[in-house]
Amino acid sequence: MSAVADIVGRADAAFGAARRADRPGRAAWLAAVADGLDDGADRLVELARGETGLGQERLVGELARTTAQLRLFAAAIAEGSYLEATIDHADPSTTPPTPDLRRMLLPLGPVAVYAASNFPFAFSIAGGDTASAFAAGCPVVVKAHPGHPETSRHTARIVRDALATAGAPDGMFDVVEGFEAGIELIDDPRIRAAAFTGSLAGGRALADRAAARPEPIPFFGELGSANPVVVTPGAAAARGAELAEGLAASYTLGAGQFCTKPGLVFVPASSAFPAQLRAVVTEERQPMLTEGIGSAFVDGVAAHAAVDGVEVLRAAAGPGDPALLVVDAERFVERAEELAREVFGPVTLLVRYRDGRELDRALAATEGSLTGTLHHEPGEDVAYVVDRLVERSGRVLFGGWPTGVAVSWAQHHGGPWPATNSQHTSVGVSALRRFLRPVAYQTAPAELLPAELRDDNPLGLPRRVDGALELA
């Protein structure tokens, strides 16, 4: 038996105990992991700085976000509404007659998580995918990212120790490394779902593999996002210089290695915005996560710049050096298959539009994104822009910049293909819905019902009973 098969076998064996564990117990598992990471913060940040080139302040904040996320999921487990417990008592007067039906969500089984390169904590070993799978009651096997191996190994040790101390079943969590291990992991028939954050090519390959299994499994991938921004004529005239400052800071933040980086910005052709932006783009070159990511950035900028009609306002002298490109909306529409794609790193493409018709056609040519942002002034006709952004994005911002992603109940971090390949989110409490499946019990004897669906509601859950929402 291979090492991967052995790890998945232990995860599969742990699943029975995990799904039978009560909600306070599972909440305690997540809280223990959060406490362990906080206690080990200094060493974790030191390792991540050495492997990723990310700064101290960024990493401290990211780790704090990671532990807060674990605690949010622990609170969600205790609250219980995520189970969607629903009861319809028998009603022979309906058409057709309704039998006694009781429905709730149950965990899928062992989950494979593929860690990201750009967030060594928040989207890695103990990140949102792992936390939400734990919250759902699923064991997790993480395929570590090769860009930060020592950070991953140290994080894994903390998670294992915390879970063991908190009484979680053996096999609830483990890590594998290497390309071949990642393939073997998604092929293992005991894995019931997979979550991925990374490149479009890598995610598509795994998604196809998940679908081609003898028994296909759900694959939740965050793959690529250009995150369009629209600046209206009124906004450009009223506060163009201010918006240029904000955009420059957003698209170069962390060397442009955020999945929500604004990579496409639609601006009035008559405005001075391109010149305003060029004047404030930083001259500072920032380190990129890996040599491969740096090379791909340089190649991606060069490919965009080579498209006829694209003007280079600021060239990238090397990996991590901010670049700025501009193109007319008509040309963008003609070459959208190339120009609408994300280039990972500190580059943004300005698309100049002459009127609302050109703007609408250009927005229609964009791909699905995690975010869409609108900067406008009161009184401007922007309803059609909002419609396009909603059609193409999972989160629509009215003002501000998309590179901040709060972790909350209402957050949605997903979008139409290729941003993600599903309607689900990878950030926020709803992320755990990915790893649950609905089961309905029809005319079940009371003694065989789960406690969550009994009439006396012994667990005090919020439920919907005969169509009415009951908070407890």
URGICOR-V852393 format. One record per residue. RES is the residue in one small letter. PHI is phi as a letter, one per 20 degrees, with the letter a starting at -180 (none if undefined). OMEGA is omega in radians with two decimals (* if undefined). BURIAL is # if it has 16 or more other C-alpha atoms within 10 Angstrom, else .. Layout:
<<RES/PHI/OMEGA/BURIAL> <RES/PHI/OMEGA/BURIAL>>
//
This chain:
<<m/none/3.13/.> <s/f/3.13/.> <a/f/3.14/.> <v/f/-3.14/#> <a/f/3.12/#> <d/f/3.13/.> <i/f/3.14/#> <v/f/3.09/#> <g/g/3.11/#> <r/f/3.06/#> <a/f/3.13/#> <d/f/3.11/#> <a/f/3.14/#> <a/f/-3.02/#> <f/f/-3.14/#> <g/g/3.13/.> <a/f/-3.11/#> <a/f/-3.10/#> <r/f/3.08/#> <r/e/-3.13/.> <a/f/3.13/.> <d/f/-3.06/.> <r/f/3.08/#> <p/g/3.12/.> <g/f/-3.14/#> <r/f/3.07/#> <a/f/3.13/#> <a/f/3.09/#> <w/f/-3.11/#> <l/f/3.12/#> <a/f/3.14/#> <a/f/3.10/#> <v/f/3.12/#> <a/g/3.13/#> <d/f/3.13/#> <g/f/3.12/#> <l/f/3.09/#> <d/f/-3.14/#> <d/f/-3.12/.> <g/e/-2.99/.> <a/g/-3.05/#> <d/g/-3.12/.> <r/f/3.13/.> <l/f/-3.13/#> <v/f/3.11/#> <e/g/3.13/.> <l/f/-3.10/#> <a/f/3.09/#> <r/f/-3.11/#> <g/f/-3.06/.> <e/e/-3.03/#> <t/d/-3.05/#> <g/m/3.10/.> <l/f/-3.03/#> <g/f/-3.12/.> <q/g/-3.08/.> <e/f/3.13/.> <r/f/-3.06/.> <l/f/3.08/#> <v/f/3.12/#> <g/f/-3.13/.> <e/f/3.11/#> <l/f/3.09/#> <a/f/3.07/#> <r/f/-3.11/#> <t/f/-3.13/#> <t/f/3.06/#> <a/f/3.12/#> <q/f/3.09/#> <l/g/-3.13/#> <r/f/3.07/#> <l/f/3.10/#> <f/f/3.08/#> <a/f/3.11/#> <a/f/3.13/#> <a/f/3.09/#> <i/f/-3.11/#> <a/f/-3.12/#> <e/f/2.93/.> <g/n/-3.10/#> <s/f/-3.13/.> <y/f/-3.13/#> <l/f/-3.12/#> <e/l/3.14/#> <a/f/-3.03/#> <t/c/-3.13/#> <i/c/2.96/#> <d/d/3.09/#> <h/f/-3.12/#> <a/g/3.13/.> <d/b/-3.10/.> <p/f/-3.10/.> <s/e/-3.13/.> <t/f/3.09/.> <t/d/-0.15/.> <p/f/3.14/.> <p/g/-3.14/.> <t/e/3.01/.> <p/f/3.04/.> <d/f/-3.11/#> <l/c/3.14/#> <r/c/-2.97/#> <r/c/3.03/#> <m/b/3.13/#> <l/d/3.14/#> <l/c/-3.12/#> <p/f/-3.10/#> <l/f/-3.01/#> <g/p/-3.11/#> <p/g/-3.07/#> <v/d/3.02/#> <a/e/3.11/#> <v/d/3.13/#> <y/d/-3.00/#> <a/f/-3.12/#> <a/e/3.10/#> <s/e/-2.89/#> <n/e/3.07/#> <f/c/-3.04/#> <p/f/3.06/#> <f/d/-2.93/#> <a/f/3.10/#> <f/c/-3.08/#> <s/c/-2.96/#> <i/g/-3.12/#> <a/d/-3.09/#> <g/f/-3.01/#> <g/f/3.14/#> <d/f/3.11/#> <t/f/-3.10/#> <a/f/-3.10/#> <s/f/3.06/#> <a/f/3.05/#> <f/g/-3.11/#> <a/f/3.12/#> <a/f/-3.11/#> <g/n/-3.09/#> <c/d/2.94/#> <p/f/-3.05/#> <v/c/2.93/#> <v/d/-3.10/#> <v/e/2.95/#> <k/e/-3.05/#> <a/f/3.06/#> <h/e/-3.09/#> <p/f/-3.12/#> <g/f/3.13/#> <h/b/-3.03/#> <p/f/-3.10/#> <e/f/3.05/#> <t/f/-3.14/#> <s/f/-3.11/#> <r/f/-3.13/#> <h/f/3.08/#> <t/g/-3.13/#> <a/f/3.12/#> <r/f/3.14/.> <i/f/-3.12/#> <v/f/3.14/#> <r/g/-3.10/#> <d/f/-3.12/.> <a/f/3.14/#> <l/f/3.13/#> <a/f/3.14/#> <t/f/-3.11/.> <a/e/3.07/#> <g/n/3.09/.> <a/f/-3.12/#> <p/f/3.07/#> <d/g/-3.11/#> <g/n/-3.12/#> <m/f/-3.08/#> <f/b/2.98/#> <d/a/-3.05/#> <v/c/2.98/#> <v/c/-3.12/#> <e/c/3.03/#> <g/o/-3.09/.> <f/g/-3.10/.> <e/f/3.10/.> <a/f/3.11/#> <g/f/3.10/#> <i/f/3.12/#> <e/f/-3.12/.> <l/f/-3.08/#> <i/f/3.11/#> <d/e/-3.04/#> <d/f/-3.06/#> <p/f/3.13/.> <r/e/3.03/#> <i/f/-3.02/#> <r/d/3.10/#> <a/a/3.11/#> <a/c/3.09/#> <a/c/-3.00/#> <f/b/2.95/#> <t/c/-3.10/#> <g/r/-3.02/#> <s/f/3.09/#> <l/f/-3.11/#> <a/f/-3.13/.> <g/f/3.14/.> <g/f/3.14/#> <r/f/3.13/#> <a/f/3.12/.> <l/f/3.12/#> <a/f/3.12/#> <d/f/-3.13/.> <r/f/3.11/#> <a/f/-3.13/#> <a/f/-3.06/.> <a/e/3.11/.> <r/f/3.05/.> <p/g/2.98/.> <e/d/-3.08/.> <p/g/3.11/#> <i/c/3.07/#> <p/f/3.11/#> <f/c/-3.10/#> <f/d/-3.03/#> <g/d/2.93/#> <e/d/-2.79/#> <l/d/-3.10/#> <g/r/-3.03/#> <s/b/3.12/#> <a/e/3.01/#> <n/l/-3.08/#> <p/f/3.06/#> <v/c/3.07/#> <v/d/3.02/#> <v/d/-3.11/#> <t/f/3.09/#> <p/g/3.14/#> <g/f/-3.14/#> <a/f/3.13/#> <a/f/-3.13/#> <a/f/-3.03/#> <a/f/-3.01/.> <r/b/-3.11/.> <g/g/-3.11/#> <a/f/3.11/#> <e/f/3.13/.> <l/f/3.10/#> <a/f/3.10/#> <e/f/-3.13/#> <g/f/3.13/.> <l/f/3.14/#> <a/g/3.14/#> <a/f/-3.07/#> <s/f/-3.03/#> <y/f/3.06/#> <t/d/-3.12/#> <l/g/3.14/#> <g/l/-3.09/#> <a/l/3.08/#> <g/m/-3.03/#> <q/d/3.04/#> <f/d/3.12/#> <c/f/3.13/#> <t/d/3.09/#> <k/g/3.08/#> <p/f/-3.05/#> <g/d/3.10/#> <l/c/-3.10/#> <v/c/-3.09/#> <f/e/-3.03/#> <v/c/3.11/#> <p/f/-3.12/#> <a/f/-3.11/#> <s/e/-3.04/.> <s/e/3.08/#> <a/e/-3.00/.> <f/g/3.13/#> <p/g/3.13/#> <a/f/3.11/.> <q/f/3.14/#> <l/f/-3.13/#> <r/g/-3.08/#> <a/f/-3.04/.> <v/d/3.11/.> <v/f/-3.07/#> <t/f/3.05/.> <e/e/-3.03/.> <e/f/3.03/.> <r/e/-3.11/#> <q/d/3.10/#> <p/f/3.08/#> <m/d/-2.93/#> <l/f/3.13/#> <t/b/3.10/#> <e/f/3.13/.> <g/f/3.11/.> <i/f/3.10/#> <g/f/3.12/#> <s/f/3.13/.> <a/f/3.08/#> <f/f/-3.14/#> <v/f/3.13/#> <d/f/-3.13/.> <g/f/3.09/#> <v/f/3.14/#> <a/f/3.14/.> <a/f/3.09/.> <h/f/-3.10/#> <a/f/-3.11/#> <a/f/3.12/.> <v/f/-3.12/.> <d/g/3.14/.> <g/o/3.10/.> <v/e/3.13/#> <e/d/3.13/#> <v/e/3.08/#> <l/e/3.04/.> <r/b/-3.11/.> <a/e/3.04/#> <a/e/-3.12/#> <a/f/3.14/.> <g/r/3.13/.> <p/g/3.11/#> <g/n/3.12/#> <d/e/-3.05/#> <p/g/3.11/#> <a/c/-3.13/#> <l/b/-3.10/#> <l/c/3.12/#> <v/b/3.14/#> <v/b/3.07/#> <d/f/-3.07/#> <a/g/-3.12/#> <e/f/3.13/#> <r/f/3.09/#> <f/g/-3.14/#> <v/f/-3.12/#> <e/f/-3.06/.> <r/d/-3.05/#> <a/f/-3.14/#> <e/g/3.09/.> <e/e/-2.96/.> <l/e/-3.13/#> <a/e/-3.12/#> <r/f/3.11/#> <e/f/2.86/#> <v/d/-3.04/#> <f/f/-3.11/#> <g/p/-3.01/#> <p/e/3.06/#> <v/b/3.00/#> <t/c/3.14/#> <l/d/3.04/#> <l/e/3.13/#> <v/d/-3.07/#> <r/e/3.11/#> <y/d/-3.10/#> <r/e/-3.11/#> <d/b/-3.10/.> <g/f/-3.14/.> <r/f/3.11/.> <e/f/3.13/#> <l/f/-3.12/#> <d/f/3.12/#> <r/f/-3.14/#> <a/f/3.11/#> <l/f/3.12/#> <a/f/-3.12/#> <a/e/3.14/#> <t/f/3.08/#> <e/e/3.08/#> <g/f/-3.11/#> <s/c/3.05/#> <l/f/-3.07/#> <t/c/2.95/#> <g/b/-3.02/#> <t/c/3.12/#> <l/c/2.97/#> <h/d/-3.10/#> <h/b/3.11/#> <e/d/3.12/#> <p/g/3.10/.> <g/n/3.11/.> <e/f/3.11/.> <d/e/-3.08/.> <v/c/-3.08/.> <a/g/-3.12/.> <y/f/3.09/.> <v/f/3.11/#> <v/g/3.12/#> <d/g/3.13/.> <r/f/-3.12/#> <l/f/3.08/#> <v/f/3.13/#> <e/f/-3.00/#> <r/d/-2.97/#> <s/c/3.06/#> <g/e/3.11/#> <r/c/-3.11/#> <v/d/-3.12/#> <l/d/3.04/#> <f/d/-2.99/.> <g/n/-3.14/.> <g/m/-3.09/.> <w/c/-2.90/#> <p/e/-3.00/#> <t/f/2.98/#> <g/d/-3.12/.> <v/c/3.12/.> <a/f/3.08/.> <v/d/-3.01/#> <s/b/3.12/.> <w/f/-3.03/.> <a/e/-3.06/.> <q/f/2.99/#> <h/c/3.12/#> <h/c/-3.11/#> <g/a/3.13/#> <g/r/3.12/#> <p/f/3.11/#> <w/g/0.11/#> <p/e/3.11/#> <a/g/2.99/#> <t/b/-3.14/#> <n/d/-3.14/#> <s/b/3.12/#> <q/e/-3.04/.> <h/e/3.13/#> <t/d/3.04/#> <s/d/3.09/#> <v/c/-3.13/#> <g/n/-3.03/#> <v/f/-3.12/#> <s/f/3.11/#> <a/f/-3.12/#> <l/f/3.12/#> <r/f/-3.13/#> <r/f/-2.98/#> <f/d/3.11/#> <l/c/3.07/#> <r/c/-3.13/.> <p/e/3.03/.> <v/c/3.09/.> <a/d/3.09/.> <y/d/-3.10/#> <q/d/-3.14/#> <t/l/-3.12/.> <a/f/3.02/.> <p/g/-3.06/.> <a/g/-3.07/.> <e/f/3.12/.> <l/d/3.11/.> <l/f/2.95/.> <p/f/3.13/.> <a/g/-3.11/.> <e/f/-3.03/#> <l/d/3.11/#> <r/e/-3.06/#> <d/f/-3.08/.> <d/f/3.09/.> <n/l/-3.05/.> <p/f/-3.11/.> <l/e/3.12/.> <g/m/-3.09/.> <l/e/2.88/#> <p/f/-3.07/#> <r/b/2.98/#> <r/d/-3.08/#> <v/d/-3.11/#> <d/l/3.07/.> <g/n/-3.11/.> <a/d/-3.14/.> <l/f/3.08/.> <e/d/-3.04/.> <l/f/3.08/.> <a/a/*/.>>
//
